[in-house]
């Protein structure tokens, strides 16, 4: 998987964007279409699969940030940046931002939007000749994969893409028309398989969840599993974990599997970089962000991100739950303990990257770099 392109914008910068329209996708999902002014189009150039962080402050003064993937195809690398950006928002029970998006946001409103970020991407220009790609998605996990598939198939006439998607019912399935359009435009190169867990289909798979056992049987019947150039898994934690285990059992190399998790229950992920001791340090963190460095104390039990935010309000973050990867930083010196990691892939943690929101200092001196 290729590295995301460096935006021209300041790292983690927010800009006000006007809502062009709010499109109803299902009873519990909408698409927000955002206008990008001409002077900001270069900053909002995005790779297929990247996301936007949206920010609002409630009437009570509480700041809320949420990350939503861009579902529109990426702009051509040699053309201007996008005039419009489209993100999908599914309503979450009690969700502070998703409820706001569904009940209050209207065309003409202005939202604070961070420049695109994320490494769950596929660069069509870097794809090998005759590349064969596949994705397994659940629910709103279709959002970044829609951008990936549309961008790849449009840019590479020799590429193929297989989409295996699961949802509760046809009525709850996001982007039905957009996926159908891909099938109409690329009938020989786009393969679609849909599984509904709470509804029988007239044709296709019988109802049921896409769990590890089912995928282990289904996937070899669809395509040559080990010959696929890259697998993209996106959706709830359980689906992604089950798909990863099924692919591993079928002999797929781990470096061909790329994951993005949209929802995690109260489950702890193993620390990606185990420390020699679990005792927190009363020490200092040095952080580099947008070319400027500073050193500040770390309070007892405080994450590195929170320590930096007390002194640099522009430090990048969104979920603070170890899921979105917005706060990714390179560990220059020192040692940390990560509580959860659902965002960084194995090669990233092995290279020394950490999630600042989940990292706690183990050594007295820690240095991290947000600019790498």
C-alpha positions in Angstrom: 0.0 0.0 0.0 1.4 3.3 -1.0 2.1 6.1 1.4 -0.5 8.9 1.3 0.7 12.0 -0.5 1.9 14.9 1.6 -0.7 17.6 1.6 0.4 21.1 0.8 -1.5 22.2 3.9 -0.1 22.6 7.4 -0.3 19.2 9.2 -3.8 18.7 10.7 -5.0 22.2 9.5 -8.8 22.9 9.6 -10.6 25.2 7.1 -14.2 26.3 6.9 -16.1 24.5 4.1 -19.6 25.2 3.0 -22.1 22.4 2.8 -23.4 22.2 -0.8 -26.0 19.6 -0.1 -27.1 16.8 2.3 -28.1 13.6 0.5 -30.3 11.0 2.1 -28.8 7.6 1.4 -30.8 5.4 3.8 -33.0 5.9 6.8 -29.9 6.1 9.0 -27.2 7.4 6.6 -26.6 10.7 4.7 -23.8 12.0 2.4 -22.5 15.5 3.1 -21.3 17.3 0.0 -18.7 20.0 0.8 -17.6 22.9 -1.4 -13.9 23.5 -1.7 -12.9 27.1 -2.6 -10.5 27.5 -5.4 -7.7 28.7 -3.1 -7.9 25.5 -1.0 -8.3 22.8 -3.7 -4.6 21.9 -3.6 -4.8 21.4 0.2 -7.8 19.1 -0.1 -6.3 16.9 -2.9 -6.8 13.4 -1.6 -5.7 9.8 -2.3 -8.4 7.1 -2.8 -9.4 5.9 0.7 -8.4 9.0 2.8 -10.7 10.6 5.3 -11.7 14.0 6.6 -12.1 15.1 10.3 -15.1 17.3 10.9 -15.2 19.5 14.0 -18.0 21.3 15.8 -18.4 23.1 19.1 -21.6 22.4 21.0 -23.7 25.2 22.6 -22.1 24.1 25.9 -18.7 24.8 24.5 -17.6 21.1 24.1 -15.5 20.4 21.0 -16.4 17.3 19.1 -14.3 15.8 16.3 -15.3 12.9 14.1 -13.6 11.2 11.1 -15.5 10.3 7.9 -14.1 8.7 4.8 -14.3 10.5 1.4 -16.5 8.4 -0.9 -15.9 10.4 -4.1 -13.2 9.4 -6.6 -9.8 11.0 -6.1 -8.8 13.8 -8.5 -6.3 13.1 -11.2 -2.7 13.6 -10.0 -1.9 16.1 -12.7 -5.2 18.1 -12.5 -6.7 20.6 -10.1 -7.8 19.6 -6.6 -11.5 18.7 -6.0 -14.3 21.3 -6.2 -16.5 19.0 -4.1 -15.9 16.5 -1.4 -18.4 13.9 -0.4 -18.4 11.9 2.9 -20.9 9.3 4.2 -22.2 9.6 7.8 -24.2 6.8 9.4 -26.3 7.6 12.4 -24.9 6.1 15.6 -27.1 5.6 18.7 -26.3 8.6 20.9 -23.7 9.8 18.5 -23.0 13.5 19.2 -21.8 14.4 15.6 -23.8 11.9 13.6 -27.1 13.0 15.2 -26.1 16.6 14.5 -25.4 15.7 10.9 -28.7 13.9 10.4 -31.0 16.4 12.2 -29.3 19.8 11.9 -26.8 20.2 9.1 -28.3 21.8 6.0 -27.1 23.2 2.7 -25.3 26.5 3.2 -24.0 25.6 6.7 -20.3 26.0 7.3 -18.2 23.2 8.9 -14.6 23.1 10.1 -12.9 20.4 8.1 -9.4 19.1 8.5 -7.3 18.5 5.3 -7.4 14.8 4.1 -5.4 12.2 6.1 -5.1 8.5 6.4 -3.0 5.6 4.9 -5.8 3.2 4.0 -5.2 4.0 0.3 -4.5 2.6 -3.1 -2.5 4.7 -5.5 -3.7 3.8 -9.0 -0.5 5.1 -10.5 1.6 2.7 -8.4 -0.6 -0.3 -9.1 1.1 -3.0 -11.1 0.0 -3.9 -14.6 -3.2 -6.1 -14.6 -3.5 -5.7 -10.9 -6.3 -7.6 -9.2 -7.7 -6.0 -6.0 -10.4 -7.1 -3.6 -12.2 -5.6 -0.6 -14.3 -7.0 2.2 -16.5 -4.4 3.8 -19.3 -4.2 6.3 -21.9 -1.4 6.7 -20.3 2.0 6.3 -17.0 0.4 5.6 -18.0 0.8 1.9 -17.3 4.5 2.1 -13.5 4.6 1.5 -13.6 1.5 -0.6 -16.0 3.1 -3.0 -13.4 5.9 -3.6 -10.7 3.3 -4.0 -12.6 1.1 -6.5 -13.9 4.0 -8.6 -10.5 5.7 -8.8 -8.6 2.5 -9.7 -11.1 1.3 -12.4 -11.2 4.8 -14.0 -7.4 5.3 -14.0 -6.3 1.8 -14.9 -8.1 0.0 -17.7 -6.1 -3.1 -17.0 -7.1 -3.4 -13.3 -9.8 -5.6 -11.7 -11.7 -5.2 -8.4 -13.8 -7.6 -6.4 -16.1 -6.2 -3.7 -17.5 -8.4 -1.1 -19.9 -6.4 1.1 -22.2 -7.2 4.0 -25.0 -5.3 5.5 -28.2 -5.8 7.5 -30.7 -5.3 4.7 -31.0 -3.8 1.2 -32.8 -0.7 2.8 -29.8 -0.1 5.1 -27.1 -0.5 2.4 -25.2 2.7 1.7 -24.3 3.8 -1.8 -26.4 1.2 -3.6 -26.7 3.3 -6.8 -23.0 4.2 -6.8 -21.9 0.6 -6.6 -24.4 -0.4 -9.2 -23.0 2.3 -11.5 -19.5 0.8 -11.1 -21.0 -2.6 -12.1 -22.6 -1.1 -15.2 -19.6 0.9 -16.3 -17.0 -1.9 -15.7 -19.0 -5.2 -16.1 -15.9 -7.2 -17.0 -13.6 -5.7 -14.4 -15.8 -5.1 -11.3 -17.2 -8.1 -9.4 -19.8 -7.5 -6.7 -21.0 -10.0 -4.1 -23.5 -8.9 -1.4 -24.5 -10.7 1.8 -27.4 -9.5 3.9 -27.6 -10.7 7.5 -31.3 -10.0 8.2 -32.9 -10.4 4.8 -33.1 -13.0 2.1 -32.1 -12.0 -1.5 -33.9 -13.2 -4.7 -30.4 -14.0 -6.1 -27.0 -14.3 -4.7 -25.8 -15.4 -1.3 -28.2 -16.7 1.4 -28.6 -14.5 4.4 -26.0 -14.5 7.1 -23.0 -12.6 8.5 -19.6 -12.5 6.8 -17.7 -14.3 9.5 -14.4 -16.0 9.3 -15.8 -19.5 8.6 -18.1 -18.2 5.8 -15.4 -16.1 4.2 -12.9 -19.0 4.3 -15.4 -21.0 2.1 -16.7 -18.2 0.0 -13.5 -16.4 -1.1 -11.8 -19.3 -2.9 -15.0 -19.8 -5.0 -14.9 -16.2 -6.1 -11.3 -15.5 -7.1 -7.7 -16.8 -6.8 -7.2 -15.6 -3.2 -3.4 -15.7 -3.0 -2.9 -14.0 -6.4 -4.8 -10.8 -5.4 -2.5 -7.8 -5.4 -4.1 -6.2 -2.4 -6.9 -6.8 0.0 -8.8 -4.0 1.7 -10.8 -4.7 4.8 -13.1 -2.1 6.3 -15.9 -2.1 8.8 -16.6 -3.1 12.4 -13.8 -4.7 14.4 -15.3 -8.2 14.4 -15.7 -8.3 10.6 -12.2 -7.0 9.9 -10.6 -9.5 12.4 -12.6 -12.4 11.0 -11.7 -11.5 7.4 -8.0 -11.1 8.3 -8.0 -14.5 10.0 -9.8 -16.1 7.0 -7.2 -14.6 4.6 -4.3 -15.8 6.7 -5.7 -19.3 6.8 -6.0 -19.2 3.0 -2.3 -18.3 2.6 -2.5 -14.6 1.9 0.6 -12.7 2.9 0.0 -10.2 5.7 1.6 -7.4 3.8 -1.1 -7.7 1.1 -3.8 -7.0 3.6 -4.8 -3.4 4.6 -7.3 -2.6 7.3 -9.4 0.2 8.5 -11.8 -0.2 11.4 -14.9 1.9 11.8 -16.2 0.8 15.1 -14.6 -1.0 18.1 -16.4 -2.3 21.1 -14.7 -2.1 24.6 -11.9 -4.4 23.5 -8.2 -3.8 24.2 -5.8 -4.3 21.4 -2.3 -5.6 22.2 0.3 -3.0 22.6 2.1 -2.7 19.2 5.4 -1.9 20.7 5.7 -3.7 24.1 7.6 -1.8 26.8 10.1 -3.2 29.3 8.0 -2.0 32.2 4.4 -0.9 32.6 5.3 1.8 35.1 4.5 5.3 33.8 7.3 7.9 34.0 7.1 11.4 35.3 9.1 12.9 32.5 9.0 15.1 29.5 7.9 14.8 25.9 9.6 16.6 23.0 7.3 16.9 19.9 8.0 18.2 16.4 4.9 19.5 14.5 4.9 21.6 11.3 8.7 22.2 11.6 8.6 23.5 15.2 9.7 21.6 18.3 8.9 22.0 22.0 9.5 20.1 25.2 6.9 19.9 27.9 6.2 17.9 31.1 4.0 14.8 31.0 1.5 14.5 33.9 0.9 11.2 35.7 -1.3 8.9 33.5 -1.4 11.5 30.7 -1.1 10.4 27.0 1.6 12.0 24.9 -1.1 13.6 22.8 -2.8 15.3 25.8 0.6 16.5 27.0 1.3 18.1 23.6 -2.3 19.5 23.3 -1.8 21.4 26.6 0.9 23.4 24.8 0.1 23.0 21.1 -3.6 23.2 20.4 -3.0 22.4 16.7 -1.7 18.9 17.4 -3.6 16.5 15.1 -6.2 14.2 16.5 -9.8 13.0 15.9 -11.2 10.0 17.8 -8.7 9.6 20.7 -9.6 6.0 20.7 -6.8 4.4 18.7 -9.0 3.9 15.6 -8.6 6.7 13.1 -4.8 7.1 13.1 -4.9 11.0 12.8 -2.4 11.4 15.7 0.2 9.1 14.1 3.7 10.1 15.1 7.2 8.7 14.8 8.9 7.7 18.0 12.4 9.3 17.7 13.8 8.5 21.2 12.5 6.9 24.4 10.0 4.2 25.0 6.2 4.2 25.2 3.3 1.9 26.0 0.4 1.9 23.6 -2.9 1.0 25.2 -4.8 0.3 22.0 -3.9 0.2 18.3 -6.6 -0.3 15.7 -5.1 2.1 13.1 -1.4 1.3 12.4 -0.4 -1.6 10.4 2.4 -4.0 11.5 5.0 -2.4 9.2 4.3 1.0 10.6 4.7 0.0 14.2 7.8 -2.0 13.3 9.2 1.2 11.6 8.7 3.1 14.9 5.3 4.8 14.5 2.9 5.2 17.4 -0.5 6.6 18.1 0.1 9.6 20.3 -3.4 9.4 21.8 -2.7 5.9 23.1 1.0 6.3 24.0 2.1 6.7 27.6 5.8 7.5 28.4 7.8 4.6 30.0 11.1 6.4 29.9 11.6 9.8 31.4 12.4 11.4 28.1 10.4 10.8 24.9 10.6 12.5 21.6 8.0 12.1 18.8 7.7 13.6 15.4 4.3 14.3 13.8 5.9 15.5 10.6 7.2 12.2 9.3 
